[in-house]
């Protein structure tokens, strides 16, 4: 059974950085674009960044220039480097395929940015 396990979250001050990782079992990375999503308190989950097999990336406007998504297919791992963090980046961050598949949603990793 394929599982996605996110890690790397934590508490950081505004302007700081965090690096998230998403490790997967199985062959999910080989066959799918991968993405990071987030869900802030009281809000719906939103797409943050996508990376396709060829390395092409897309970001929502609010994180462009601050976040970088990358993937290591040999290690079945997706990363999200987050710099210049803002309080509005506070959320639970999830990785999944793009588009997200219900069976792959994991527990996520909490990111809290203090002002």
C-alpha positions in Angstrom: 0.0 0.0 0.0 1.4 3.4 -1.0 1.8 5.8 1.8 3.1 9.4 1.9 4.8 10.6 5.0 5.4 14.3 5.5 8.0 15.7 7.8 10.0 18.8 8.6 7.4 21.1 10.0 7.8 23.2 13.1 7.6 26.6 14.7 9.6 29.4 13.1 9.7 33.1 13.3 8.6 35.3 10.3 11.4 35.5 7.8 12.8 32.1 8.7 13.1 28.9 6.7 11.9 25.4 6.8 12.5 22.4 4.6 9.7 19.8 4.3 10.1 16.3 3.0 7.7 13.7 1.7 8.7 10.1 1.5 6.6 7.6 -0.4 6.5 3.9 -0.6 5.9 2.3 -3.9 6.3 3.7 -7.4 4.1 6.7 -7.0 6.7 9.2 -8.0 7.6 7.5 -11.2 4.2 7.7 -12.6 2.8 11.0 -11.3 3.3 14.7 -11.0 3.7 15.5 -7.3 2.5 18.5 -5.3 2.4 20.1 -1.9 -0.8 21.4 -0.5 -1.7 23.2 2.7 -4.7 23.8 4.9 -4.7 26.8 7.2 -7.0 26.8 10.3 -10.6 27.4 9.2 -9.8 27.3 5.5 -10.0 24.8 2.7 -7.0 22.9 1.5 -5.1 24.6 -1.3 -2.5 23.7 -3.8 0.9 25.3 -3.1 3.3 23.9 -5.7 3.5 21.2 -8.4 6.5 19.4 -9.9 6.2 17.2 -13.0 8.3 14.4 -14.1 10.5 16.5 -16.4 11.1 18.9 -13.5 8.7 21.7 -14.6 7.3 23.5 -11.6 4.4 25.7 -10.8 3.6 27.8 -7.7 0.7 29.8 -6.4 1.4 33.5 -6.5 1.6 33.9 -2.8 4.7 31.6 -2.5 6.5 32.4 -5.8 10.1 33.4 -5.2 10.0 32.1 -1.6 9.2 28.3 -2.0 11.0 25.7 -4.1 9.6 22.3 -4.8 12.0 19.5 -5.9 11.9 15.7 -6.2 14.3 12.8 -6.0 12.8 10.0 -7.9 15.6 7.6 -6.9 14.7 8.2 -3.2 10.9 8.5 -3.8 11.0 11.9 -2.0 9.5 15.3 -2.7 10.8 18.4 -1.0 9.5 21.9 -0.3 12.1 24.5 0.7 10.3 27.4 2.3 12.2 30.7 2.8 11.1 34.1 4.0 8.2 32.6 5.8 5.2 34.7 6.7 2.5 34.2 9.4 0.0 33.5 6.6 2.0 30.4 5.7 0.9 28.8 8.9 -0.9 25.6 7.9 -0.8 21.9 7.8 1.2 20.9 4.7 0.5 17.7 2.8 2.1 16.1 -0.2 0.1 14.1 -2.8 -0.1 13.5 -6.5 -1.4 16.2 -8.8 -4.3 16.2 -8.8 -4.5 14.8 -5.3 -5.9 11.4 -4.8 -8.1 10.7 -1.8 -6.2 7.5 -0.9 -2.9 9.2 -0.7 -3.7 12.0 1.9 -1.5 11.5 4.9 -1.3 13.2 8.3 0.6 16.2 7.0 3.2 18.3 8.9 2.4 21.4 10.9 4.1 24.7 10.0 3.6 27.6 12.4 5.1 31.0 11.6 5.1 33.5 14.4 5.1 37.2 13.8 
